[in-house]
Amino acid sequence: MNQHVWVVGGGIGGLGCALAIAREGVPLTVVEQAAAFGEVGAGLQLGPNAVRVLNDWGLGEGLRACAAFPEALRVRDARSARTLGQMPLGRSMLARYGQPYATVHRADLHRLLLDAVQTRTATRLMLNTRLAGVDASAAAVRLTTESGQVFAGDALVGCDGLWSRVRSALLVPEPARPTGHLAYRGMVAQRDLPIGLRSPVVTAWLGPRLHVVHYPVRGGAWFNVVAVVHGRLGQGHAAPSQSWSHDARLEDLMRALGPVAAPLHDMLAVVPEWKLWALHDRPPVQGPHEHARGRLALLGDAAHPMRPYLAQGAAMALEDAWTIGRLVQDRPSRDSVDWPALLARYARTRWMRNARVQARSQRNGTVFHAQGLLRVGRNLGLKVAGPRLMDSPWLYSGPPHPVP
Ligand SMILES: Cc1cc2nc3c(=O)[nH]c(=O)nc-3n(C[C@H](O)[C@H](O)[C@H](O)COP(=O)(O)OP(=O)(O)OC[C@H]3O[C@@H](n4cnc5c(N)ncnc54)[C@H](O)[C@@H]3O)c2cc1C
């Protein structure tokens, strides 16, 4: 095909987008600012909706080789260790949705996507290339890199994350908002965990103004741990807030958490290294204009960054990518794509679902960190209707097919 697409950003969203488009035989280039492709050392939960996308792309076997498939999602009180509710995952998820619930190391998922992209001909990967600006006319897009190179193409998808430059070209520039929440993240080898803590489940510990989630990855050989507390990066936190590489100390985390139950304390204490990240998000997407205009589109965190409390940010990026791929597959002409029409349909398909997930993620944060009466109501709800409250058929049965 005599057309060319530019994908800006080589994270999970960018590589997913590249794969979805390349599978349909459209030539493309991925532009990534980093010197090498990679992902931070942390985990991701992948609901059946995300696994459905990966299976559709033929990556099911690769996923099975590197992921874990937890048996249940268990919610516990961070202070008393009492189990508040539980939802079966494992076979039960498979029976309900035809797809499993997976947990994976981010680097493993990224590698799976990268390997698949690299097998596609007519796909170019440019590292060390930072997008500086984009403009688009009715006939073409033009991008400029920070080193002064200029390229043209037929469409451009901004998968450049929370601090997206493509977003600034499409919408009135407004910085992402700090949520006032800090995420401490770490990994621990299963063999280093006390035996009683080696559990094949996703565990969420809820406490006032805090929660901790841990789950197995790499077939259970490792555990991913993330602890979220209220606070801001301040003195003693030297790294810029856009960086993942901020080293954090267990003492600071423990101080921020306050008293926690012994099993949770023991789990946190064996994590050898912590990284700290100040969480940012944006208000839910307001309409299709926030997803695409003409030949430019946004995907993943560039379009809809969210709090990680529904564990769906990467999943929505994969669903966005799948939708673009499906629309390219359904194109009326084999020789060309009407990109403005296709991207408008992409935006109409995706915006409401992404907005709903953003809103639900924010609400979950309030519920997870509840105090007082809300906490009492939450615990009662989990006791009487836990599995129903924790399940999300509207979400897990996705991604929805493109709207006309
Ligand atoms: C604590 C935490 C836990 C989470 N847990 C989950 C979970 O369990 N499940 C889930 O689905 N999601 C989860 N998420 C969300 C998920 O991590 C993100 O939504 C997802 O990684 C976004 O992917 P992306 O490709 O859109 O953006 P990014 O991963 O940010 O990738 C953007 C890429 O663009 C590149 N880039 C940026 N600017 C430029 C430029 N100017 N030029 C060239 N390249 C550029 C960057 O280097 C990067 O490679 C979590 C997030 C956090 C913070």
The ligand as a MOL file (V3000), in Angstrom:
LIG
                    3D

  0  0  0     0  0            999 V3000
M  V30 BEGIN CTAB
M  V30 COUNTS 53 58 0 0 0
M  V30 BEGIN ATOM
M  V30 1 C 1.0030 2.1390 39.6340 0
M  V30 2 C 0.3750 1.7770 38.3140 0
M  V30 3 C -0.2040 0.5200 38.1490 0
M  V30 4 C -0.8410 0.1870 36.9350 0
M  V30 5 N -1.4060 -1.0490 36.8140 0
M  V30 6 C -2.0630 -1.3540 35.6690 0
M  V30 7 C -2.6790 -2.6430 35.5080 0
M  V30 8 O -2.6250 -3.4870 36.3990 0
M  V30 9 N -3.3250 -2.9250 34.3380 0
M  V30 10 C -3.4010 -2.0060 33.3110 0
M  V30 11 O -3.9970 -2.3030 32.2590 0
M  V30 12 N -2.8100 -0.7700 33.4310 0
M  V30 13 C -2.1560 -0.4390 34.5730 0
M  V30 14 N -1.5550 0.7810 34.6950 0
M  V30 15 C -1.6740 1.7540 33.5920 0
M  V30 16 C -0.6620 1.4880 32.4830 0
M  V30 17 O 0.6180 1.3960 33.0460 0
M  V30 18 C -0.6880 2.6050 31.4500 0
M  V30 19 O -2.0030 2.9730 31.1610 0
M  V30 20 C -0.0010 2.1490 30.1590 0
M  V30 21 O 1.3120 1.7200 30.4140 0
M  V30 22 C 0.0080 3.2840 29.1460 0
M  V30 23 O 0.7160 2.8730 27.9990 0
M  V30 24 P 1.0180 3.9150 26.8430 0
M  V30 25 O 1.7500 3.1520 25.7970 0
M  V30 26 O -0.2330 4.6450 26.4870 0
M  V30 27 O 1.9710 5.0090 27.5020 0
M  V30 28 P 3.4680 4.8640 28.0400 0
M  V30 29 O 3.6900 3.5480 28.6510 0
M  V30 30 O 3.7140 6.0750 28.8900 0
M  V30 31 O 4.3760 4.9380 26.7370 0
M  V30 32 C 4.6410 6.1520 26.0830 0
M  V30 33 C 5.8900 5.9750 25.2300 0
M  V30 34 O 6.0640 7.1460 24.4240 0
M  V30 35 C 7.4130 7.5520 24.4780 0
M  V30 36 N 7.4200 9.0000 24.2440 0
M  V30 37 C 6.9180 9.9690 25.0480 0
M  V30 38 N 7.0940 11.1860 24.5020 0
M  V30 39 C 7.7230 10.9750 23.3140 0
M  V30 40 C 8.1670 11.8480 22.2810 0
M  V30 41 N 7.9980 13.1940 22.3590 0
M  V30 42 N 8.7680 11.3090 21.1890 0
M  V30 43 C 8.9410 9.9520 21.0890 0
M  V30 44 N 8.5460 9.0900 22.0510 0
M  V30 45 C 7.9250 9.5840 23.1370 0
M  V30 46 C 7.8720 7.1510 25.8820 0
M  V30 47 O 9.2680 7.0520 25.9670 0
M  V30 48 C 7.1590 5.8160 26.0500 0
M  V30 49 O 7.9080 4.7380 25.5380 0
M  V30 50 C -0.8870 1.1340 35.8780 0
M  V30 51 C -0.2830 2.3800 36.0270 0
M  V30 52 C 0.3520 2.7000 37.2420 0
M  V30 53 C 0.9880 4.0500 37.3700 0
M  V30 END ATOM
M  V30 BEGIN BOND
M  V30 1 1 1 2
M  V30 2 1 2 3
M  V30 3 2 2 52
M  V30 4 2 3 4
M  V30 5 1 4 5
M  V30 6 1 4 50
M  V30 7 2 5 6
M  V30 8 1 6 7
M  V30 9 1 6 13
M  V30 10 2 7 8
M  V30 11 1 7 9
M  V30 12 1 9 10
M  V30 13 2 10 11
M  V30 14 1 10 12
M  V30 15 2 12 13
M  V30 16 1 13 14
M  V30 17 1 14 15
M  V30 18 1 14 50
M  V30 19 1 15 16
M  V30 20 1 16 17
M  V30 21 1 16 18
M  V30 22 1 18 19
M  V30 23 1 18 20
M  V30 24 1 20 21
M  V30 25 1 20 22
M  V30 26 1 22 23
M  V30 27 1 23 24
M  V30 28 2 24 25
M  V30 29 1 24 26
M  V30 30 1 24 27
M  V30 31 1 27 28
M  V30 32 2 28 29
M  V30 33 1 28 30
M  V30 34 1 28 31
M  V30 35 1 31 32
M  V30 36 1 32 33
M  V30 37 1 33 34
M  V30 38 1 33 48
M  V30 39 1 34 35
M  V30 40 1 35 36
M  V30 41 1 35 46
M  V30 42 1 36 37
M  V30 43 1 36 45
M  V30 44 2 37 38
M  V30 45 1 38 39
M  V30 46 1 39 40
M  V30 47 2 39 45
M  V30 48 1 40 41
M  V30 49 2 40 42
M  V30 50 1 42 43
M  V30 51 2 43 44
M  V30 52 1 44 45
M  V30 53 1 46 47
M  V30 54 1 46 48
M  V30 55 1 48 49
M  V30 56 2 50 51
M  V30 57 1 51 52
M  V30 58 1 52 53
M  V30 END BOND
M  V30 END CTAB
M  END
